[in-house]
Amino acid sequence: MKKKILAILLTAALCLGFGILSGCGTSQSAATTAPSAAATEEPTATATATAAPTAEPATVYVTISDAGSLVVAQQPVAVTDEDGDGTLTVNDALIAAHDSFYPGGAAAGYAAEEGQYGLSITELWGVKNGGSYGYYVNNVASMSLADPVADGDYLTAFAYADLVNFSDAYSYFDSQTATVATGADLTLKLAYVGLDASFNPVENPAAGVTITVDGEQTEYVTGDDGTVTVSFAGAGTHVVSAISDTLTLVPPVCTVTVG
């Protein structure tokens, strides 16, 4: 996990449970060259502005869940510098994901604004819940919406399901993707992020959790160590996730190619 995940999870635990609720935005100001103050025969210098460098586009695999329900499952999104700060960020990726998949685009379903703690989500997938959101890059809690993303990254954003105790637990498989032959076994391990008594982040095995495939429950259930072995009868690409009767899981995703 990132070096600063401890501070982030501690702040999240004190405020809203396991999610990361807000962050600090960054911006770059244009550098200018001031004209000479001296009145001489020399020509007066003209102020010039240096634009922020243009960030190269990247493909980021985005997952979004709304109160425990997957609405975007690890979809490739072409991310550009939407907010013009010269860097590809979590904010850019979420804008692009909504433009690609939300009816009406980001203008209709996504919003972020500068607040006391920096740039924060105020609407995700059309949900306005007072700031109860989280976002992770490559299964690491993000510091803010201004955190960078790069080509090939996996971004997960979610709106909390539990708005009373904020018990939503970020969960993830040990593999983001997998390829397996038809009928062959595939073993995955599922974990979720929790905090110990001293508010230190800990990885816990997600035991007794039911596996879903393409949104349908299966007979597969994780063991005490979070592992589960599944197989697929038909070829194709499938979204493997999980649900629990005892945990409020942020849905994990593993995209499995069978054939």
C-alpha positions in Angstrom: 0.0 0.0 0.0 1.1 3.6 -0.4 3.3 5.1 2.2 0.6 7.4 3.5 -2.3 4.9 3.7 -1.9 4.8 7.5 -2.7 8.5 7.9 -5.6 8.2 5.4 -7.3 5.2 7.0 -6.9 6.8 10.4 -8.6 10.0 9.3 -11.3 8.0 7.5 -11.9 5.9 10.6 -12.4 9.0 12.8 -14.7 10.7 10.3 -16.6 8.1 8.3 -15.3 4.6 8.8 -13.1 2.9 6.3 -13.6 5.2 3.2 -11.6 8.2 2.1 -14.0 11.1 2.2 -12.1 14.1 0.9 -8.8 15.3 -0.4 -6.7 18.2 -1.4 -6.8 19.6 -4.9 -3.8 21.1 -6.5 -3.4 23.7 -9.2 -0.6 25.4 -11.1 -0.4 29.1 -11.7 1.0 30.6 -14.9 4.5 32.1 -14.6 4.7 35.6 -16.0 7.5 37.8 -17.0 6.9 41.4 -15.8 7.7 44.4 -18.0 10.7 46.6 -17.1 9.7 49.5 -15.0 12.5 51.8 -16.4 11.4 54.3 -19.1 14.2 54.1 -21.6 14.6 53.8 -25.3 14.6 50.0 -24.9 11.3 48.3 -26.0 9.0 47.4 -23.1 9.0 43.7 -22.4 5.6 42.0 -23.0 4.2 39.7 -20.3 4.0 36.1 -21.3 2.3 33.1 -19.7 3.6 29.6 -19.5 0.8 27.0 -19.9 0.8 23.9 -17.8 2.3 20.9 -19.7 -0.2 18.7 -21.4 -0.4 15.2 -19.9 -0.4 12.3 -22.2 -3.7 10.3 -22.3 -3.9 7.0 -20.4 -6.2 4.0 -20.1 -7.4 3.5 -16.5 -9.7 0.6 -15.5 -12.5 2.1 -13.5 -14.9 0.4 -11.1 -17.8 2.3 -9.5 -20.3 1.0 -6.9 -23.4 2.7 -5.5 -24.3 1.6 -2.0 -22.9 -1.9 -2.6 -24.1 -2.4 -6.1 -21.7 -2.5 -9.0 -22.6 0.1 -11.7 -19.2 0.1 -13.6 -17.0 -3.0 -13.4 -13.4 -2.5 -14.3 -14.1 -0.8 -17.6 -11.2 0.7 -19.6 -11.6 4.5 -19.7 -9.5 6.9 -21.9 -8.4 9.5 -19.4 -7.2 13.0 -20.4 -6.4 16.1 -18.4 -10.1 17.2 -18.0 -9.4 19.8 -15.3 -6.4 21.3 -17.0 -3.9 21.0 -14.2 -1.2 19.3 -16.3 -1.6 15.9 -14.6 -3.8 12.9 -15.0 -5.7 12.5 -11.7 -8.4 10.5 -9.9 -10.7 13.4 -10.7 -9.9 13.3 -14.4 -10.6 9.5 -14.4 -13.9 9.9 -12.7 -15.0 12.6 -15.0 -14.1 10.5 -18.0 -15.8 7.4 -16.6 -19.1 9.3 -16.1 -18.8 10.8 -19.6 -18.4 7.3 -20.9 -21.0 5.4 -18.9 -23.4 7.6 -17.0 -26.6 8.8 -18.8 -26.0 12.5 -19.6 -22.3 12.2 -18.8 -20.3 13.8 -15.9 -22.3 17.0 -16.1 -25.4 15.0 -15.0 -23.9 12.5 -12.5 -20.5 13.6 -11.1 -19.3 16.7 -9.2 -16.4 17.8 -7.1 -15.6 21.0 -5.4 -12.9 22.7 -3.3 -13.7 22.6 0.4 -12.0 22.8 3.8 -10.0 19.7 3.0 -9.4 20.3 -0.7 -11.0 18.9 -3.8 -13.8 16.5 -2.7 -16.5 14.5 -4.4 -20.0 16.0 -3.9 -21.8 13.7 -6.3 -20.9 10.2 -7.6 -23.0 8.3 -10.1 -25.9 10.7 -9.4 -25.7 10.1 -5.7 -25.5 13.1 -3.4 -25.0 11.7 0.1 -23.3 14.5 2.0 -19.7 13.5 1.2 -19.7 9.7 2.1 -17.5 8.4 -0.7 -14.2 6.5 -1.1 -11.7 5.9 -3.8 -8.7 3.6 -4.2 -6.0 3.3 -6.9 -4.6 -0.2 -7.3 -6.2 -1.2 -4.0 -4.5 1.6 -2.1 -6.5 4.4 -0.5 -6.0 7.7 -2.3 -5.0 10.8 -0.5 -7.2 13.0 -2.6 -8.9 13.5 -5.9 -5.7 15.2 -7.1 -3.7 11.9 -6.7 -2.2 10.9 -10.0 -3.3 8.0 -12.2 -1.2 6.3 -14.9 -1.7 4.1 -17.8 -2.9 0.6 -16.7 -4.0 1.7 -13.2 -7.2 0.3 -11.5 -9.4 2.9 -9.9 -12.3 2.0 -7.6 -14.8 4.7 -6.4 -17.8 4.1 -4.2 -20.7 5.7 -2.5 -21.2 4.4 1.0 -24.1 2.0 1.7 -24.0 2.4 5.5 -24.6 6.1 6.2 -25.2 5.5 9.9 -22.1 3.6 11.1 -20.1 3.9 7.9 -19.1 0.2 8.1 -18.4 -0.2 4.4 -15.3 -2.3 4.0 -13.1 -2.0 0.9 -12.5 -5.5 -0.5 -10.3 -6.9 -3.2 -9.2 -10.1 -4.8 -5.5 -11.0 -5.0 -5.8 -10.7 -8.8 -7.4 -7.9 -10.8 -7.7 -10.1 -13.9 -7.3 -13.8 -14.7 -7.4 -16.1 -17.7 -8.5 -19.8 -17.3 -9.5 -22.6 -19.6 -13.1 -23.7 -19.8 -13.9 -26.0 -17.0 -10.5 -25.4 -15.3 -10.2 -24.4 -11.6 -9.3 -20.8 -10.7 -8.3 -20.0 -7.1 -8.7 -16.5 -5.8 -8.2 -14.9 -2.4 -10.5 -12.2 -1.1 -9.5 -9.7 1.6 -11.0 -6.5 3.1 -9.4 -3.5 4.8 -10.1 -3.0 8.4 -8.6 -1.1 11.4 -7.2 -2.6 14.6 -7.8 -1.2 18.1 -5.1 1.4 17.6 -6.6 2.5 14.2 -3.8 0.8 12.2 -4.9 -0.5 8.9 -5.0 -4.3 8.6 -5.8 -6.7 5.9 -8.4 -9.3 6.9 -9.5 -12.5 5.1 -13.0 -12.2 3.8 -14.4 -15.5 5.2 -17.8 -17.0 4.5 -18.4 -14.6 1.6 -20.5 -15.7 -1.4 -19.0 -15.3 -4.9 -21.1 -13.8 -7.7 -20.5 -14.1 -11.4 -21.9 -11.5 -13.7 -24.1 -10.3 -10.9 -25.6 -13.8 -10.1 -24.9 -15.6 -6.8 -23.1 -18.9 -7.1 -22.6 -21.8 -4.7 -19.0 -20.8 -4.2 -18.1 -19.5 -0.7 -14.8 -18.3 0.6 -13.0 -20.3 3.3 -11.6 -19.0 6.6 -8.5 -17.6 4.9 -10.6 -15.9 2.2 -9.7 -18.3 -0.6 -12.2 -19.8 -3.0 -11.8 -22.1 -6.1 -14.2 -21.5 -8.9 -14.7 -22.8 -12.5 -16.6 -21.7 -15.5 -18.5 -23.9 -17.9 -18.7 -21.4 -20.8 -16.1 -19.3 -22.7 -16.2 -15.6 -22.5 -15.4 -12.7 -20.2 -17.0 -12.7 -16.7 -17.1 -10.3 -13.8 -16.4 -12.1 -10.5 -17.4 -10.3 -7.3 -18.7 -11.1 -3.9 -21.5 -10.4 -1.3 -21.7 -11.0 2.4 -24.4 -11.4 5.0 -22.1 -10.2 7.8 -19.9 -7.5 6.1 -20.9 -4.4 4.2 -18.5 -5.0 1.3 -17.4 -2.5 -1.3 -17.8 -5.0 -4.2 -14.5 -6.5 -5.3 -13.9 -7.2 -9.0 -11.8 -9.7 -10.9 -12.4 -9.9 -14.6 -11.9 -13.5 -15.8 -11.4 -14.5 -19.4 -12.5 -18.1 -20.0 -11.6 -20.1 -23.1 
